[in-house]
Amino acid sequence: MTAPLHLVPDAPGHPEGTRALHAIARISHGPVPLDFDRLAAEFPAVRSGLALAGDADLELRLACTGPEELRAVAAALHRAGATRVRIDLVLRALTPAPVTLRPVP
């Protein structure tokens, strides 16, 4: 038995089974656009999304309970009409440090 995969550290006090596996799914759809609202309602892992111009049509931010749920979401995206799905795992979240202003002498 292997240890669970935790790429984004859980906050202290979070119970097991939290959505600790974070990923970004970049999706290209076919001639019919994917219905973001339906995907978000069907999969609790979908946290937010962006419609894009460029190589991908849609970017979904995912928070999954584990690799099994991530695979299930990717398979469902293909069934929903995605022609290409690229999944990138989030290793850690970056937030800008507060800017310290110094008085001018």
C-alpha positions as CSV (number, residue, x, y, z in Angstrom):
1,M,0.0,0.0,0.0
2,T,1.4,3.4,-0.9
3,A,1.0,6.7,1.0
4,P,-1.6,9.2,-0.3
5,L,-0.4,11.8,-2.8
6,H,-0.5,15.3,-1.3
7,L,1.1,17.9,-3.6
8,V,-0.5,20.9,-2.0
9,P,-0.1,20.8,1.8
10,D,-3.3,20.5,3.7
11,A,-4.1,23.3,6.2
12,P,-3.7,22.1,9.8
13,G,-6.8,20.4,11.2
14,H,-8.3,19.4,7.9
15,P,-9.8,15.9,8.0
16,E,-8.7,13.1,5.7
17,G,-10.6,13.0,2.4
18,T,-10.2,16.7,1.7
19,R,-9.6,17.9,-1.8
20,A,-5.8,18.0,-1.4
21,L,-4.9,17.2,-5.1
22,H,-5.0,20.5,-7.1
23,A,-4.6,20.6,-10.8
24,I,-5.2,22.8,-13.8
25,A,-7.0,21.3,-16.9
26,R,-6.4,23.1,-20.2
27,I,-9.0,21.9,-22.7
28,S,-9.6,22.3,-26.4
29,H,-13.1,21.5,-27.4
30,G,-14.5,20.4,-30.8
31,P,-17.1,22.2,-32.9
32,V,-19.5,22.4,-29.9
33,P,-18.2,24.4,-26.8
34,L,-18.2,22.6,-23.5
35,D,-20.9,23.7,-21.0
36,F,-18.9,25.0,-18.1
37,D,-21.9,25.3,-15.8
38,R,-22.9,21.7,-16.4
39,L,-19.3,20.5,-15.8
40,A,-19.1,22.5,-12.5
41,A,-22.5,21.2,-11.3
42,E,-21.6,17.6,-12.2
43,F,-18.1,17.5,-10.7
44,P,-17.4,19.1,-7.3
45,A,-13.7,19.1,-8.2
46,V,-14.2,22.0,-10.6
47,R,-13.5,25.1,-8.6
48,S,-13.4,27.8,-11.4
49,G,-12.7,28.2,-15.0
50,L,-11.4,30.6,-17.6
51,A,-12.5,30.9,-21.3
52,L,-9.3,31.4,-23.3
53,A,-8.1,32.6,-26.7
54,G,-5.0,30.7,-27.8
55,D,-3.9,27.0,-27.7
56,A,-6.6,26.0,-25.3
57,D,-10.3,27.0,-25.2
58,L,-10.9,26.5,-21.5
59,E,-8.9,26.3,-18.3
60,L,-10.4,24.6,-15.3
61,R,-9.0,24.8,-11.8
62,L,-9.6,21.5,-10.0
63,A,-9.4,20.4,-6.4
64,C,-9.7,16.6,-6.3
65,T,-9.8,14.1,-3.4
66,G,-7.1,12.0,-5.1
67,P,-5.7,10.6,-8.4
68,E,-8.8,8.5,-9.0
69,E,-11.1,11.6,-9.0
70,L,-8.7,13.5,-11.3
71,R,-8.7,10.6,-13.8
72,A,-12.5,10.4,-13.6
73,V,-12.8,14.2,-14.4
74,A,-10.3,13.9,-17.3
75,A,-12.3,11.0,-18.8
76,A,-15.6,12.8,-18.4
77,L,-14.1,15.9,-20.2
78,H,-13.3,13.7,-23.2
79,R,-16.8,12.2,-23.1
80,A,-18.3,15.7,-23.0
81,G,-16.6,16.6,-26.3
82,A,-13.1,17.8,-25.4
83,T,-10.7,17.0,-28.2
84,R,-7.6,17.6,-26.1
85,V,-7.2,17.7,-22.3
86,R,-3.9,18.6,-20.7
87,I,-3.6,18.2,-16.9
88,D,-0.9,20.0,-14.9
89,L,-0.6,19.2,-11.2
90,V,-0.3,22.2,-8.9
91,L,2.8,21.8,-6.6
92,R,2.2,24.9,-4.5
93,A,0.3,28.1,-4.5
94,L,2.2,31.3,-4.9
95,T,1.1,34.5,-3.4
96,P,3.0,37.8,-3.7
97,A,4.7,39.1,-0.6
98,P,3.5,42.4,0.8
99,V,5.5,45.3,-0.6
100,T,7.4,47.2,2.0
101,L,7.6,50.9,1.2
102,R,10.5,52.8,2.6
103,P,10.5,56.5,3.1
104,V,12.5,58.6,0.7
105,P,15.3,60.4,2.6
